[in-house]
Amino acid sequence: MKITTTLFAGAAILALSVTAGLARELTFGMQDNEVSNVYQGAQAFQAKLAELSGGAMTVNLFPSSTLGDFKAMVSQVQAGELDMVMTGYPDMSYIIPELKLIGAPYVVRDFDHLKKIVAGPWGQKMDAKFAEQGVQLLDVWYYGTRQTTANRPINSIDDLKGLRLRTPNVPFLIAYAEAVGATPAPVAFAEVYLALQTNQVDAQENPLPTIEAMKFYEVQSAIAMTNHFVASSAIQISKATWDSLSAEEQGWVRAAVAAGGAVSDGLTFDKEKTLAAEFAAKGLTVTEPDLTPFRAAMKPYYDQLEAEFGAGSIAEVIGD
């Protein structure tokens, strides 16, 4: 009886080992930290994928720029060293230049408009360009609408003149800084808090949930609701990884990513309803400047884009 029990236990352990060995673990890198809404969305994706696959597929998350900035992680995905990466959708303009069109400040009205563009004819053209770069776009999550914080109140566009405004190293947000009269100062995302704290830069721009998650409100005294850019998180997977998955596995991944997006989007929309008041309660000056001069200031940049991509190219993106 003891021998039979031992043999049964050994067989069970062997079966578990074989099953574990067959499990497919994906790796997923992102810049955002563990308290961000998109990280909570990634955790929901992780849980849903394990559920749908019965444990046959899992995801290992690497937040907080553990694997480098977004460009470094994209390179890893292209090289097959990382399976998945989260970047801003138009941030990929450094390898797909046409994405600068959708990144241009005030071109996209809101997240519903962005989703319509991504799912439409222009977005389908961009999907093909992602594939040419060795990347499969899976989904676009709402990251929030970018606002401008500074170490002095911003009541009008004139109040931005001369400020050293931190932006990501992407052309359309650098163009925003220049258009409003600030001096653009690209700084790596993980280093923004220190740059603000040490006065290396005077201002920065990010969605309200990111300002909260990264605690930028601790080292800035004012927030202006400039609403200049509808930010997104593009969930991408290596084309090589994607093509190696069965149709069933691809279905699990897509469904799990959609579930993660629903969690992340919901958290971000909810936060945006309350955070301005919460920041004001913490002592920050919250202003709502007239945005007409901000939009007008972007006209030269729109002209520059149309010179690069053709007359009517912005209208094609907007789809109206």
Secondary structure as UniProt FT lines:
FT   HELIX           2..22
FT   STRAND          24..29
FT   TURN            34..35
FT   HELIX           37..53
FT   TURN            54..55
FT   STRAND          57..62
FT   TURN            64..67
FT   HELIX           70..78
FT   TURN            79..80
FT   STRAND          84..87
FT   HELIX           90..94
FT   HELIX           97..99
FT   HELIX           100..103
FT   TURN            105..106
FT   HELIX           111..119
FT   HELIX           121..132
FT   TURN            133..134
FT   STRAND          135..150
FT   HELIX           157..160
FT   TURN            161..162
FT   STRAND          164..167
FT   HELIX           171..179
FT   TURN            180..181
FT   STRAND          183..186
FT   HELIX           189..191
FT   HELIX           192..197
FT   TURN            198..199
FT   STRAND          203..207
FT   HELIX           208..213
FT   TURN            214..215
FT   HELIX           216..219
FT   STRAND          222..238
FT   HELIX           239..244
FT   HELIX           247..281
FT   TURN            282..283
FT   STRAND          285..287
FT   HELIX           292..297
FT   HELIX           299..309
FT   TURN            311..312
FT   HELIX           313..318
//
